[in-house]
Amino acid sequence: MHFDLTVKAGEWLALIGPSGAGKSTLLDLAAGFLAPERGRILIAGIDVTALSPAERPLSMVFQDNNLFAHLDAFRNVALGITPRLRVSREQRRAVEAALAAVGLEGYAARLPRQMSGGERQRVALARAFLRERPLILLDEPFAALGPALRSDMLDLLAALRQRNGAQPATVVMVTHHPEDATANADRVAYLEAGSIAAIGPTTAMLSGAADPRISHYLGMRTKNV
């Protein structure tokens, strides 16, 4: 695989493409779960290629929400700022505010098994945004949700990223539902065979007119002239 990509600060970029194209691999490289054989990875102009995932200024939300089954919602969110069992009064307020921001006020004592899929993903989002990192990576976090709930979660994500102040968090999101990019993504990158085959504004990319490979992927019929 070979990737050459620049994402602007505050941008929302959606990654689409067939299975095995390299979408998750690209995120794993950015997050530090995989090391590149060659090249560099820069975040905010800083070379992070040799840094561990914990040292990189980013948060990642996975498809399976990555919650600890034996910890309640409060503790799962608190792990975003401290690994300790005890939290300070200020940290407690921050965790409670994060849960409230995702619509889970009063859910602090619930275990993951006591929550729906959408509620578990809200906990994962609360933890990610509590860390206040400038880059959010999402690897199909809402793929298992129905269309209406998926739309609600995307709206929530859009609202949460604006809480960073003047500069919203940068989002790079892998999705198998191109329509998820329509309302929020600034650009769409189409991956194929381990590289970025095309990239451009969302509307142009999803119209199918940008590249015949994209129209084929989207299931659009092309007319012979």
N, C-alpha and C positions, 0 to 999 in steps of 0.2 A: 504494500500500500504506500501511496505517496500523496501527501496532503500539502497544499499551499493555500493558506487562508488567513485573511485579516478581518477581524471583527471590530467595529468601532465601539468606543465606550458608550454605554447607554442604548446600544442597538439590541433588537430582538431578532435573532436569526433562527430560522427553522431548517432542519436538515431532513430531507426526504430521500427516498430511493429504495430499491429492492432489498430484500433480506440478503445479508452477506456483503453489501456494498462497502461497509466500513464505517457506518454512522456511529455505532457504539464504540468502535475502536478509536475513532477521532476524539470522542469525549474522554475515553480512558487515558489517552495520551495527554490531553489537556489537564486532566485531574491528577495525573501522576501514577495511575494504576498500571500503566505500561510505559516502558522507556523506549524512545525512538532509537533506531540503529544509527541514524544520521540526522542532522538538522538541529534546530533549536525551537523551544517553546517560550514565547515571551508573553507576559501578562502585565499590562500597564507599563510596557517598556522595560520590564525587568526579566532577565533570563531565569526561568524557573525549571529548566530542563533537569537539573540535578537535585531539585528539592522533592521531598516526600509529599504525599497528598495533604498531610496535616499542615505543612508549611506553606501551601499555596493559597493565595487570597481568593478562594472560591468555595462554594457549597454545591453539593450534587444531590439531586433527588432521583431515586431509582423507580422502576416500574413496580417493584414489590414493597415500596415505602421504607424498607430497611429499618423497621422498628424492632426493639428488643421485646420479645413476647412476655418476659417476666417483669417488665417495668411499666408503670402506669404512664398516662399521657404526659403528666407533669414532668416526670423523670426523663422520658424520651426527649422531650423538648429541651430540658435543662442541659442535656448532654451537648447541646450546641454551644454552650458557653463554659461548662465545667464538667470534668469527669467525676467530681467528688459527690458523695451522697448528700452532704449538707451544702445548702446554698445560703448566701447572705440575704438579708432582707431586700436589698436592691435587686439582686438576681431573681428572687422570688417574684417581685413585682414585674420584672421584665418577662419572665416565663408566663405569668398569668396574663399579661398584656398581649403576648404573642398568641396564646390560645384564644383570647377574646377576638383578636384581629382576624382569625380564620373561622370565627363562628362557633368556637368550642368552649365558650365560657361555661363552667360547671362540669366539664369533662375531665378535669385534672386527675381524678382518682381512677379513671377507667383504664383497664388493660386493653391491649390491641384486640384480643378476642371478643371483647365486649362492644366493639365499634364496627361500623360498616366499612366497606372498602373506601368510600369517599371520605369518611371521618378519619380513617388511618392516613390517607394521603394529606388531609388537612394538618394532621400532627406533623408529618414529614415536612410540609411547607413551612409550618410555624418554626420548626427547628432550623431550617435552612435560612430563613429571614432573620431569625434571632441572632445568627452569627454575624450579620451585617457585612457580608463579603460583597465586593463590587461585581463578582461574576457568579451567575447561577447556571449550572449545567443540569439539564433535565433529560433523562433517558426513558422516553415513553412513559412518563409517570401516570398518565390517565388512560392508558390503553385498555385497561380492563373495565373501565367505567362506561355506562351507557351514554348516548349522545347528549342528553340534557344535562346530566351530572358532569360530563366532560366539559361542556360549555361553561357551566357554573365554575368549575375549577380553573379554567383558563381566565375567566373574568376576575376571579380572586387573585390569581397570579399577577394579572395586569395591575390590579389595585395595590397589591403588596409591594411591587417593585417601585412604585411611585413614592413610597414612604421614605425612601432614602434621601429625599430632599430634592435639590435642583437637578442632581444627576441620578436618574433612575439606574437600577442595577442592570447590567448587561446580561442578556439571556441567550443561551444557545440550547435549542430544544430539538431532540430527535422525535419524530412522529411518523406513524404509518397512516395517519389521517390528514392528508393535505389540507382539508377544510379547517383544521385547527389553526393553521397559519393565517387564514384569511383576515380575521378581525384584528390581529395583534402584531404579527411578524412584519418587520420592516423589509427583510429580504428572505429569500429562500435559496438554499443551496441544494442542488441535486447531485447525489453521489452514485457512482456506478463503477464497479470493478476496482474498488480501492482508491478512487481519486474523486475530486470534485469536478464533475463533468460540465456543470453550468451553475451560474449564480446570478441573481438579479432581483429587482423589485418583486414583491410578492404577487401583485396583480398580473404582471407580465409573465412571470414564471408559471403561475397556475392557470393561465389562459390556454396553455398548450402551444402557443405560437412561438415561444422562445427557442424551442429545440424539439425536433421530432422524437428524441429519446424520452423527453418528459411527457409529451402527449401520449406516447405508447404506454409509459408507466401509469399515467392517469386514466388510461382506458378510453382515450378520445380517438374517434375515427378521423382519419385525414382524408380529405377529398382530392381526387386526382384532377388536375387541371388539363 
